[in-house]
C-alpha cells in the first residue's frame, strides 16, 4: 500500500467520523414549555405543562389528578418546535391541530396527546 492510498483512507475515515458527529439525533428536545388546561377529579381547573419535551415522541396528556376520560384543552405552545395536538391518545385519529412555535388555542380545542417536530 502506498503512502498516498493510506492518506486517502485516513482522510475518508476522518471525514466519515466528522459527519456522524455533526448530524444531530432525531430525538432532540423542543426548547421551552408547552401548557394546557384540564379539569381535576374534584372539578377544579388546573394547568399542566411540559418543559423541553422530547421531539418525535408522542406524549399522552393525562395528568394524575384529571377527571377520568376528560380531554385537556387550550394548548399554548411556548416551545421552539411545532406541536401537533390530537384529540385521541397515542397521537392517533383524524382530529388533530398543528400549533407553530409561540402560538396557542382557545378552550374549544380539545386534546389528549401531542408530538413535537
N, C-alpha and C positions, 0 to 999 in steps of 0.2 A: 504494500500500500504506500502510495507516495504521500509526501508532506501536504501536498495540495489537496488530496482527497480526504485526509484526516482533518484538515482545517475546515473543509466544506461540511463534513459530517458533524464536527463540533459546533459549527455555526448554525446548522439546521436544528440540532438538538437544543441549543440555547434559544433560538427563535421560537421553537415549539413550547418550551417551558415558559417563556415570557408571555406568549399568547394565552396559555392556561391561567396564569396568574392575573392577567389583565381583564379577563372576561368575568363579570360579576355572576354570582349564582342566581338562579331563578327564584329562590325563596327570600329575596331581600325584603326587608320590612318597609312599610309605609311610615314616614316620619310625621308625627302629630297625633291628634286624638280624634276618635270617632265617637259621637254621642248619640244616644237615643232615649226615648221616654218609654216607660212601661208602668203598668198598674200592679201594685203589690197584692198579695193574697188577702190583705186586710182592706183593700180598696183605695190605698193611697197612691198618688202619683210619685214616681221616682225617676231618677236619671241614671242610666248605665253608660259606661264608656269603655273604650279600648284604647290603650296607649301604644303607639308604634306597632300596630298589628302586622302580622306576617303577610307577605304578598303571595298571591296564588293559592291560598288555602281557604277553604270555606269555613266560616265561623258561625255557629248557631248561637242566636241571641236568646237565651233562656235564663235570665237571672234567677238565682236560687229562691228569691222571695217573691217572684212574679206569680200572678194568678195562673193556675194551670190552663193551658190551651189558649191564652190570650196573646195576640201578637204585640210586638213593640211598635212604636210609631215615632214620627217626627225626627228622622235621622239628620244629623249635622256632620258633614264630612270635613273635618278640620285637619286632614292629612294632606300630604303632597302627592297622593295617588288617587286614581279613580276608584270609587266604591260602587259596586253593583249590588243592590239590595234585592232580596227575594221574599215574596210572601210566604213561600214554603220553606221548611227546614232543608238542610243539606244543599242549599243553593240550587234547587231544582224547581221545575214548574215553568209555566208560561207567563206568570205575573212577576215582573222584575222592573227595576228602575235604575238608571245609571246616574250617579252623583259625581260630577267633576270635583277636583280638589277645591276646598274652600266654599262649597255650597251646602244647602240643606233643603229640607222639605217640610211641609206642614204636618199637622196631626192626622191628616187624611191619608198620608202614605203609611201603610202598614207593612211590617217586615218581621221575618223570623230568622233570616240568615243574611250574611254579607261576605263578599270576596273582594279583595283589593288587587288592582293591576297597575 
